[in-house]
């Protein structure tokens, strides 16, 4: 009986983890734009994620259509990204420091938007509640469907966008900004676009998560940057998106996959009895292990290349 109960509870936790992983995966796509493409660790995401949730929650309480709150949240996130971009490109403040300043300011702004630290959405129509009413879906299924649809659309959009002239310049700026400037492109403007688009996606994810969990909270974005980095690294390591030189669309998909895996790991560990207060420690361990795996692989490859006789002998022993 105890085993059957634990299996049922674990299955329910896994369903919730997958649905939340897809919704948070949209946030990870935004983090990917700055961390991997622009080669900048943007701390603004901790504030812009909560900004999207706050904007969506307060607009829902004003009887706004839940779908219409999403572009407003996206625009608010873009404004937050523009502030960080302006501090960095125009005022020449270090990117990490500029993003921290914006993140700190957004905490107060989010409270101003909602008028309090938490806005419950009980009894208010959301995208998920409408899907549950219309199609008879469970809460987890409605969140999964919503996240999957938005993830596919956003991956298609980013794949198209990064193939355009502006998108190509964005990718080139992260690799070699001096070369881009030498070609006559304005790298400051390109970085502004990158910061704005990244935080717009993060705020959109925050809005969807707020509608899924039934409330908006000023603290819901705490640790977002770490979660995003963990998801990116997990997806790349598990699917080998970087090492195998996969297409760009596959690398974007690996980001969503990594977010789902991260949530599944958290759910399984919690079911095993880990306290929720230890989640940040677990996240740090996951990131450290994920970062070390590519390094260990490279060292092993170099050792095999440097000692071909050793690898041949090891094969003969086997």
Helices and strands as residue ranges (DSSP letters): H 2-32, I 33-37, H 45-61, H 68-89, H 95-114, E 118-120, H 127-135, H 139-161, H 165-175, H 177-182, H 187-213, E 215-217, H 224-239, H 248-271, G 276-278, H 279-306, H 308-317
